[in-house]
């Protein structure tokens, strides 16, 4: 909210900084995609050419009407949509919570204790800065997902949030120590 002593320009600049900070906090949740604009006929995920299939009169040529390979569409859905993650885990046979071994319900109310939740084994925030975009793909695939019941998922997420808060506090403390006058940066 705008304070009475704050000008509109300052208020708008502050809001823009807050929006950018919120966006930066969720960048680790974005699946890796090629940089730049990809032309028609090339996959939007892997940037490889999409060719006409055998039986088509233009077999082997670039199909400019397509923008995704079918396997890339599935990867993108699993990387970005929790419903697709749960569906893929159910199809893979993961019908029990990986922590408490209770049978989960895939069509339960989301707040039900035994509702199925798809969870990343290695949290995405923990690999955001230390891994190149090319190598981040495996963290968004089924290899890094497991099924948890809602209760175990809440508990695991709380533990991860505490660990992340400690990490941020240590980073902030280190940054403040470097900013003190007289210390080398």
HUKA-V22770 format. One record per residue. RES is the residue in three letters. OMEGA is omega in radians with two decimals (none if undefined). Layout:
# HUKA-V22770
RES_OMEGA ; RES_OMEGA
This chain:
# HUKA-V22770
UNK_-3.10 ; UNK_3.07 ; UNK_-3.10 ; UNK_-3.10 ; UNK_-3.07 ; UNK_3.10 ; UNK_-3.14 ; UNK_3.12 ; UNK_3.11 ; UNK_3.14 ; UNK_-3.13 ; UNK_3.10 ; UNK_3.12 ; UNK_3.13 ; UNK_3.11 ; UNK_3.10 ; UNK_3.12 ; UNK_3.13 ; UNK_3.13 ; UNK_3.12 ; UNK_3.11 ; UNK_3.12 ; UNK_-3.14 ; UNK_-3.13 ; UNK_-3.11 ; UNK_3.14 ; UNK_-3.12 ; UNK_-3.12 ; UNK_-3.10 ; UNK_3.09 ; UNK_-3.12 ; UNK_3.11 ; UNK_3.09 ; UNK_3.14 ; UNK_3.06 ; UNK_-3.11 ; UNK_-3.13 ; UNK_-3.12 ; UNK_3.10 ; UNK_-3.12 ; UNK_3.11 ; UNK_-3.06 ; UNK_-3.12 ; UNK_3.12 ; UNK_-3.03 ; UNK_3.10 ; UNK_3.08 ; UNK_-3.12 ; UNK_3.06 ; UNK_-3.04 ; UNK_3.02 ; UNK_-3.09 ; UNK_3.07 ; UNK_-3.10 ; UNK_3.09 ; UNK_-3.09 ; UNK_3.14 ; UNK_-3.07 ; UNK_3.13 ; UNK_3.12 ; UNK_-3.13 ; UNK_3.12 ; UNK_-3.05 ; UNK_3.11 ; UNK_-3.12 ; UNK_3.13 ; UNK_-3.12 ; UNK_2.90 ; UNK_3.14 ; UNK_3.14 ; UNK_3.10 ; UNK_3.07 ; UNK_-3.13 ; UNK_3.09 ; UNK_-3.12 ; UNK_3.11 ; UNK_-3.13 ; UNK_-3.12 ; UNK_-2.97 ; UNK_-3.05 ; UNK_-3.08 ; UNK_3.11 ; UNK_3.10 ; UNK_3.10 ; UNK_3.13 ; UNK_3.14 ; UNK_3.14 ; UNK_3.12 ; UNK_3.11 ; UNK_3.12 ; UNK_3.12 ; UNK_3.07 ; UNK_3.12 ; UNK_-3.06 ; UNK_3.12 ; UNK_3.09 ; UNK_-3.10 ; UNK_-3.11 ; UNK_-3.07 ; UNK_3.09 ; UNK_3.05 ; UNK_3.07 ; UNK_-3.09 ; UNK_-3.14 ; UNK_-3.07 ; UNK_-3.13 ; UNK_3.14 ; UNK_3.03 ; UNK_-3.03 ; UNK_-3.12 ; UNK_3.09 ; UNK_-3.07 ; UNK_-3.12 ; UNK_3.07 ; UNK_-3.12 ; UNK_3.03 ; UNK_3.03 ; UNK_-3.09 ; UNK_3.07 ; UNK_-3.14 ; UNK_3.03 ; UNK_-3.08 ; UNK_-3.11 ; UNK_-3.12 ; UNK_-3.09 ; UNK_-3.14 ; UNK_-3.01 ; UNK_-3.04 ; UNK_-3.00 ; UNK_-3.07 ; UNK_3.12 ; UNK_3.14 ; UNK_-3.13 ; UNK_-3.10 ; UNK_-3.11 ; UNK_-3.07 ; UNK_-3.09 ; UNK_-3.14 ; UNK_3.13 ; UNK_-3.08 ; UNK_3.12 ; UNK_-3.14 ; UNK_-3.09 ; UNK_3.13 ; UNK_2.99 ; UNK_-3.13 ; UNK_3.04 ; UNK_2.99 ; UNK_-3.05 ; UNK_-3.14 ; UNK_3.12 ; UNK_3.13 ; UNK_3.10 ; UNK_-3.12 ; UNK_3.13 ; UNK_3.12 ; UNK_3.10 ; UNK_3.09 ; UNK_3.13 ; UNK_3.12 ; UNK_3.09 ; UNK_3.13 ; UNK_3.13 ; UNK_3.11 ; UNK_3.10 ; UNK_3.13 ; UNK_3.12 ; UNK_3.13 ; UNK_3.12 ; UNK_3.11 ; UNK_3.14 ; UNK_3.13 ; UNK_3.11 ; UNK_3.13 ; UNK_3.12 ; UNK_3.13 ; UNK_3.12 ; UNK_-3.11 ; UNK_-3.10 ; UNK_3.14 ; UNK_3.10 ; UNK_3.12 ; UNK_3.08 ; UNK_-3.14 ; UNK_none
